[in-house]
Amino acid sequence: MNNETYLDFCFVKEASGNFAAEIDKLLSELFKGVLLNWYLDEKSIDGVDIVVAEVKGMGKWESEEETIEFIENHAEDTFWKYLQGYQMNVYTAKRGCNTCGSH
């Protein structure tokens, strides 16, 4: 069962332009076949390119730990080179009615 997944990543590298396009490609390869979408916010400050990626959608992971394990096993080296921080939340789907839990 798919669960609501919210991931925020902060990527940083020395300024050279087109960083958002590079991050988009990394995320496309990492999450290929997963029902996630993302929004990228790119800034250049003091000779550094920064991209904040807000990723959300339905993932197959049931916990943050499972999500991290997936990323560790599938992300390219450049993903890790640029990654400076992250935050994630996985909300597991509840079977049945949200009110009583059985319908």
MONORMO-V43643 format. One record per pair of residues at least 6 apart in sequence whose ideal C-beta (glycine too) atoms are under 7 Angstrom apart, sorted by the first residue. I is the first residue (numbers start at 0). J is the second residue. Records with the same first field share a line. If there is no record, write none. Layout:
BEGIN
I->J, J
END
This chain:
BEGIN
0->92
1->34, 57, 58, 59, 92
2->57, 58, 60, 61, 89, 90, 91, 92
3->57, 90
4->35, 55, 56, 57, 58, 60, 66, 89
5->55, 87, 88
6->54, 85, 87
7->51, 53, 85, 86
8->52, 82, 85
9->49, 51, 83, 84
10->22, 50, 52, 81, 82, 83
11->47, 49, 81, 83
12->18, 48, 81
13->46, 47
14->43, 46, 47, 48
15->48
18->41, 48, 50
19->39, 41, 50
22->39, 50, 52
23->39
25->75, 77, 78
26->37, 52, 54
28->75
29->70, 73, 74, 78
33->58
34->56, 57
35->54, 55, 56, 58
36->55, 56
37->52, 53, 54
38->53
39->50, 52
40->50, 51
41->48, 50
42->49
58->66, 89
60->66, 69, 89
61->89, 91
62->89
63->87, 89
66->87, 89
93->100
95->101, 102
96->102
END
